[in-house]
Amino acid sequence: MTTTATTREVDLGEVTLSIAEAGVGGRPLLLVHGFTGAGSDFEHFVEPLAERGWHVVAPDQRGHGASSKPADEAAYDYDTFVGDLLALADSLGWEGFVLLGHSMGGMIAQVLTLDAPERVQALVLMDTGHGSLSVDPDLVGAATSIAREQGIDAIADVMGAMGDGPLTSQAYLRAVEADPSYKERGDRNLRASSPAMFVAMMLRIGASEDRLADLKSVSVPTLVIVGEEDEPFRDASQAMADAIPGAQLAVVAGGGHSPQFEAPAAWWDALSSFLDQV
């Protein structure tokens, strides 16, 4: 089993996904990034996880990174993302797998687990929520108009000029001060995203049905991870950990919305300890 990460494309028919992969032959582990993210959001951990015996796959989801970018907004919703992930698992020969979802990826992971519980062997919900997010409707309206009329680069320019956003934390600002390339990574991932995906999911994330009651049916080992400074998701994380039977909650000291970058040692300790138990 090689633990060196490689990148390849997987043709799923409707779309082609670019995936990072290591540890072929190990236990299946699927890492799902968030809104305007990429599989590279986990790049520092793909090989270490493979060294611990996991077959790690981190895809760029449709509309993101190097994967296909359908131009129709109707091509993006939670169910469609779930369908892509299940088709990817099928193409990998995985009957079951451990699933980690970050932010919007965590919302997709919840829908997948509820829709296809027989496929998920364990679940990690990372800095995510169980329902719609409270976002200023004027901000959403302005962002969707810009994305539709001017494209994703215009959105990136506006967000770059704004500086702080709803998910900006002191943890994020400390990470940027220590390594300016962290901010550049986010800008690069955003510019590699589809404007149709941006619009569709901005609207859906703000108007999702609440899944909290349904999460009480989840019966696999579950870890809920949240950065201690990720204020928009702290309460939701506690609620999900309380709702899912036997779920563990790990609050990552010094972490914000992306603790794998902002507090990597503490995040890794929480994740690897859980995976060692699975």
Secondary structure as UniProt FT lines:
FT   STRAND          6..11
FT   STRAND          16..22
FT   TURN            24..25
FT   STRAND          27..32
FT   TURN            35..36
FT   HELIX           39..42
FT   HELIX           43..51
FT   TURN            52..53
FT   STRAND          54..59
FT   TURN            62..63
FT   TURN            65..66
FT   HELIX           73..75
FT   HELIX           78..92
FT   STRAND          97..102
FT   HELIX           104..115
FT   HELIX           117..119
FT   STRAND          120..126
FT   HELIX           137..150
FT   HELIX           152..162
FT   TURN            166..167
FT   HELIX           170..178
FT   HELIX           181..191
FT   HELIX           195..205
FT   TURN            206..207
FT   HELIX           212..215
FT   TURN            216..217
FT   STRAND          222..227
FT   TURN            228..229
FT   HELIX           231..243
FT   TURN            245..246
FT   STRAND          248..252
FT   TURN            253..254
FT   HELIX           259..262
FT   HELIX           264..277
//
